[in-house]
Amino acid sequence: MLQITVPLSEEYDEGTSEFAVAEAVTLTLEHSLVSLSKWESAHEVPFLGPKPMSNEDMLDYIRMMVLGDPPPDNVIARLGTLELNEINEYINAKMTATWFNERDTPRPRREIITAELIYYWMISLNIPFECQYWHLNRLLTLIRVCNLKNTPAKKMPSADAAAQQRELNALRRQQLGTTG
């Protein structure tokens, strides 16, 4: 969840010779499967699709991210570069301590991911529906972890196992200062 304060008007303070925010609105935003689903319902195109989003589509997605009553249109229009950068950082944040060994990562699939596909993954992996409110990247990480844990362990090819063992032996010889 992200809270952003959007200044609506400013006044000049002659005492400090600076502009000060006179009126502002605080927005609480959530980048989640629920927000993505709302956006896809309105636009009827995949949010995570191959085409880049237009600025108007992104502002509309920010509207969908707002928790509570929708803000007036002028509030979203008043978002400045600073606020938009903060929202973008929040959307792209990893939001988890989990990391993956990318060496064993399969090639990316060409399947277009939509909200319904993510809901399907949640159902098939028995992930509770409360997780639809999690940060989207965290939910996708959980789905990936569940898939990895449900996949039978792959046996390492003997050539790779031998190469790994040679590397470990060479490292140990170097650390201990021995020749074998």
N, C-alpha and C positions, 0 to 999 in steps of 0.2 A: 504494500500500500504506500502511496506517495501523496504527500500534501504539498500543494503549490498555492502560493498567495499571488493573485493577479491584481496588480494595481489598476483601478478604474479611473482615478483622477489624481492629479498632483497639485500642490500649492507651493508657491515660492515663500520661503521663510527668510525675511529680510535680516533677522538677527544672526542667522548662520550663513546667509547668502547661498542657500542650497534649496533644491526642490525636495519636498517631503510628500509622502503618499498621504492623500487626504481620505480616499475611500478605496477599499480593497475587498476582494472576495477570496476566500480560501476554498480550494477544490480538493477533494479527496479522490484520488484516482487508483484504479486497480487494473493491471494488465493481466487478464485471466481468460480462461476458456469462455466464461460467460460474456465478457466484453467482445471477444472475437466472434462468438456466435451471434450477438446482437448486430455487429457490423456486417457479417456475412448475410444475415437475414435482410438487412436493408439494401445491400449492394448486389447481392446474388452473384458474387465472384469470390474465389478463395482469398482469404487474408494472407495466407502464407504461399500464395501462388507465385509463378515465375515473373509476372509483370511488376515493375516497381510502382509504388503508390504515388498518386498525385498529392500535392499539398492539401487540396480540398478533402481528399479521402482520409488523409492523416488527421486533419482537424476534426473530421466527422468521427474517426475512431477515438480521438481524445474525448469527444462528447459521450461516446459509448462507455468509456472507462470511468466516467464520473459516478461515484456512489451517491445515492440519495436522489433528491430532485434534480432534474436537468437544469443546468445554468442557462441564463439568457444567452442568445447568440453573440451579443456584444462582448461577453466575458471571454469566450473562446477566441474571438477575433482580436482581443487585446493581449493575447499571449505573445510575449516578446521572444527574442532569440535566446535569452538566458533561460526562460521557462521551458521553451521547446527543447533546448539541449538537455535540460534536466529530465524532462519526460523521456526523451530518446535514450538517455543513459539508463533510466529505470527500465524501459522496455527491453533493452539489450543486456541488462545485468544477468549474471549467471544464477544468482539467488540460491546457491547450494555449495556445499563443500565437496561434493562428489566430482570426481574426475575419471576419465576413461583412458585406457591404454589405446592410443590411436593406431598403433601398429596393427592391431587385429580388427580394425574397423572395416566392415564390408563397404562396397561401393554404395554411394547414395542411390536410393531408389528414385525412379522417375514418377512415382505416384504423387499426385497433387493432394496435399493435406488440407482437409476442411474440418470444421468443428465436428461434424457428424462422424468423421473417421476417428478423431481423437476420442469422442464419446464411445465409439465402438471399442477402441483399445482399452479404455477404462473398464467397460463392461466385461470384455474377454479376460482381462487381467485381475478382475475383482477389486478394482480400485474404487473406494467409496466416492459417491457423488459430491461429498463435501470438498473434495480436491478440485472441483471445477472452479473454486474461488481462489485457489493458489495462484501465485505468479506463474504465467504460462510456461516459462523456461524451466521452472522447478517441476511442474507437472510433466513436461516432456522428458525431463531427466528421470523422474520416477518411472515413467513408462519404459524408458530405455533400460533402466536397471532391472525392472521386472522381466523384460524380454531376455536380457542377458542371463539372469538367474534361472529362467525357465528353459534355457537352451542347454542341451547336454554338452559337457566339456569336450572340446576338440583336442585330439591328441596331436602334440607337436611332431612334425616330421623329423625323422631320425637325423637328417643332415642338419636341421636347425638346432636340435638338442645337442648334437656334438659340437657345433660352432659355439653355442652358448656355454657349454662346459669348458671348451678351450679358452674362451674369454675370461671366465671366472678363475680358471687355473693360472692364467698369465697374470691376472690382477693380484691373486694371492701370492704368487712368486715374487712379484714386484714389491708388494707390501712387506713381505717377510725377508726379502733380500736373499732368496735361495735360488738354486738353479733347477730344482725339481724335487 
